[in-house]
Amino acid sequence: MLSSFLSLPNPRSYLSNPFSLSTTTTNHRRHVFTKDPFLNDSDAGAGITSPAGLQHELMPKHVAVVMDGNRRWARSRGLMPEAGYLAGAAALKAVVDLCSKWGIQILTVFAFSSDNWLRPKVEVDFLMKLLETALKDEVAYTLREDIRLSVIGDSSKLPKSLQEFITYSENTTKDNSHLNLVLAINYSGKYDIVQACQSIALKVKDGIVEPEEINEFMIENELGMNSKRFPHPDLLIRTSGELRLSNFFLWQLAYTELYFTEALWPDFGEAELLHALYAFQKRPRRYGR
């Protein structure tokens, strides 16, 4: 049942100073897109505010984030790793609010990599419960703020209750159009390409496609995260000072602007996001030309 209760201890008990995952925000006017809700270039940005120094017309449509550094944040404070994940969840909520306010149309976050299953079981179990709790607690918020929730990745390996909450959240928010929040859960950039190739190979085997017909557009259409669903990210942000992609969007980041920051994810807030957006708007985008 969707209303199943968590069996783990209250996540907030891992913090010496408990806090709510929800934050109080000003209720900004929401822009309703009149064309494709996530590919509208003509919109003037009604109901959207831009910070000083940022040009609305140069804002990235799609921002992707590798939220790294939660455990290091906790260790530096003598706390358990779970405390870092909770602080990271609060940071994500704040960034979602800012993206919604500033007119970013799609925010994709790497919430759980397929490689993360190798972490200690108690830590993985906590993350699964935290994702489930967040989905349950934030549905009302996404409806109120006109935010659509989408999930990419292999959900078949997730706990059944989390799969149910994902389906419920996606169906409940499918008509929202102000911001699309995409959670990559049990996602692998390498596997995304492999499964696309497998799908095309079956079509070749069945005589539907000839080998010489295979091109990048065909592969693109078979990806779990393809441009039919969402445009490729304009900006990728990775926190914690690590300079790598870590198996995230290996195909989709071909022409994405990359931004790396030393800030650990729980410390990433408005100032850090502004720095990333300022850097993005100063870069000429040539797409290989």
Buried (B, 14 or more C-beta within 10 A) or exposed (E): EEEEEBEBEEBBEBBEEEEEBEEEBEEBEBBEBEEEBBBBEEBEEEEBEBEEEBEEEBBBBBBBBBBBBBBBBBEEBEBBBBBBBBBBBBBBBBBBBBBBBBBBBBBBBBBBBBEBEEBEEEBBEBBBBBBBBBBBEBBEBBBEBBBBBBBBBBBEEBEEBBBBBBEBBBEBBEEBBBBBBBBBBBBBBEBBBEBBEEBBEEBEEEEEBEEEEBEEEBBBEBBBBBEEBBBBBBBBBBBBEEEEBEBBBBBBBEEBBBBBBEBBBBBBBBEBBBBBBEBBBEEEEEEEE
